[in-house]
Structures are given as C-alpha cells and as structure tokens.
Amino acid sequence: MTADAPARRAGFTLVEVLLAALLGLGALVVLAPLMQHAGEGARTLPSSVDIDQRARAAAALIERALVRAGEGFATGPYAGPLPAVVPAVFPHRRRVTSTDAPLAAFTDRFTAWRADGSLARVELATDMATSLDTLALWWTAPCEATNAACRFADDDLALVHDRLGRFAAFRVVAPGAGTIGHVPADIGTAFRPVDAAQVARMRVVTVTYDAAARIVRVGDGAAESPLIDHVAAFDVQYFGDPRAPRRPAPPLGEANCLFDAAGNLLLPDLVPDAGPWVELTSAMLSDGPACGAGASSYDADLLRVRRVIVRLRLEAADDHLRGVDATRFANPGLARTTAVSPDREVLIDVTPRNMLWP
C-alpha cells in the first residue's frame, strides 16, 4: 500500500445508527398493536370454538326432539299424530317417575313425547279392576301366539290411552303370560276395552335447565344427564292454535275435558297474537280445565300447542374471558382487557309437523 492511498472505513457513523434506531422504533409502533391483537385472538379463539360446539350440540338435540314430537300411529281407530290422542309437548318434566306436578308450567324445561313405530298399538283383553292391576293384552296382530307379552320387554316405556282422552305413561316390568306390569304401580285409571283402551311403546325426551349450576340436562323419561354447561339463560315459549281443540272427541253421550255429553265444545276460541298462532303463557297452560286423571292429568290447552321456541344463552367457560358489561355478559367475569368472549344467543324455532293436525 502506498503512503497516499485512502484509509478504509470500518463500522457505522452516528447518523446511521440513529436512523436505524428510528426505523426500528417505527416498526415496533406499527407491529405492537398487531401483536397484541394476535395474542388476544389466540386467547379468545378456543373459547369461541367451544361455545360454537356447545351451541351446535344443544341445538341439534333440542331441535330433533321437537321435530319428532307427536309422531303417532299409522293404523287403527286413532291413526294419525299423537296429539290427536294426548299432548306431545309438556311445559314440565313428564316422566314415568319423579315427574313435576301434572298441571305445572315452567319456562326452563319441556318434555317431548312420540310413539315408537317399532310396535303398533295393542288392545286390552280385559278390564282393569283397579289402576293397580296389570295390563292384559289382546293376542291379535301384531302379537304372536308364541309371544305372550306382544314383544314388550322389561324397561320399555309405554303409553296406555283410551277414547275419552285418559292416558298413563309407565315403564314395563315383568312382561309375559299375556300381561305386562307397570311402574309406577298405580297408573291412575282402570282402563277398559269398552273405552277402546290401547297400549303402545313410546319415546320420551326431557330437557331441563339447572340455573344454579348453569347446566342443561337431557333425559329419556327416567334419569337425566348433562347436555351442555355454562348456559347463562334458557327459555321456552309455546304457541298454539287459537281454535279450541277438537280431539280427542268422545262418542255422543259421553263427556271429557273438551266436550260435554251432547258433543258441545267446552273450550273457547282465542284471539291470534303471533301470526296465525296465540302465545300460550305459563298461566294458560296451568289453569285448567284438566284432562285425564291423577298424575296423568294435563291442562287442556296443551292440545293447542303447534310451535315451540327455545332460547339459549351460552357463556365462556373461563371467567377471565368474561367482562363486566351486563349487555354482553349475563354473569360478569374477571377480564380486565379487551381479550373477551361475549355471550352467544341461540334461537331454536320448531313447528313440529306432527302437531299440525286439524
């Protein structure tokens, strides 16, 4: 190297360092909110997915139970949907045992009934002397002479009803020798063949809300098990036909809760207030007149029901993802940032096709 060659520079000048620092700081200012938003999303996304999954599971089961409510009979003197014989939806737990009061009406539970199409109805062979007696079955089709219990099995749910609108739900015990026993032991009515009493297998779905535990439970007519948790609210509304129900209709000379012995209707028509329907409030569904007898009695207005609306409000399971804004959170949480998962409302609106009978 010659003495007059220029010196080689190493490193950065102070100006370059300051410029790089300013550029880096600007990038941080831009990226910081994005990183914060991404972090909040990472915290709330699993909660949103969980709420969606719980909502889908609950809506699917509730909708299926209501859509199938009222499935009835294909043949026989009472061919048609179940509500032509007995109600298909009750505003309480209508189970075989441990049921609510027969004329009670709640907005946080319902029961849906349907006939089991795997076995047609079977007529009674003899009168029941008392409501404690076993049910004697008539051995005609679909019963076989080789099957004295007509294919009823232990623990089957069954329904016995007659042309006067009386019925009883029970669990089958000790089937055989031409008879089937029942639980509860007293079914409330001594049914007779002259009243066209018949027995059919049935299916029951109960859906109830435990507000203290924030859990919706579902049952099959006996025990109930949790369906979904962290339910902030649950409400059921009923809408019905404003015209007085005309079935079940007894023969002339006999009366039931809908008709007198001369065939005159006993219930009034109502004024529609929800499109073609009228809202059936809890008071209307519990004030009578009562049909049936004993534990199997029910409010006559249940025969009007045509549409059921269920509203669910689901909340985040993690308290730290719920804030204090009452409009967004039914149960305030511990969140102190904007990383929250608001309550989700679900509407299930069902008009069961089997309940649209004339």
Secondary structure, 3 states (H helix, E strand, C coil): CCCCCCCCCCCCCHHHHHHHHHHHHHHHHHHHHHHHHHHHHHHHHHHHHHHHHHHHHHHHHHHHHHHHCCCCECCCCCCECHHHCCCCEECCCCCCCCCCCCCCCCCCEEEEEEECCCCCCEEECCCCCCCCCCEEECCCCCCCCCCCCCCCCCCCEEEEECCCCCEEEEEEEEEECCEEEEECCCCCCCCCHHHCCEEEEEEEEEEEEECCCCEEEEECCCCEEEEECCEEEEEEEEEECCCCCCCCCCCCCCCCCCECCCCCECCCCCCCCECCEEECCCCCCCCCCEECCHHHCEEHHHHHEEEEEEEEEECCCCHHHCCCCCCCCCCCCCCCCCCCCCCEEEEEEECCHHHCCC
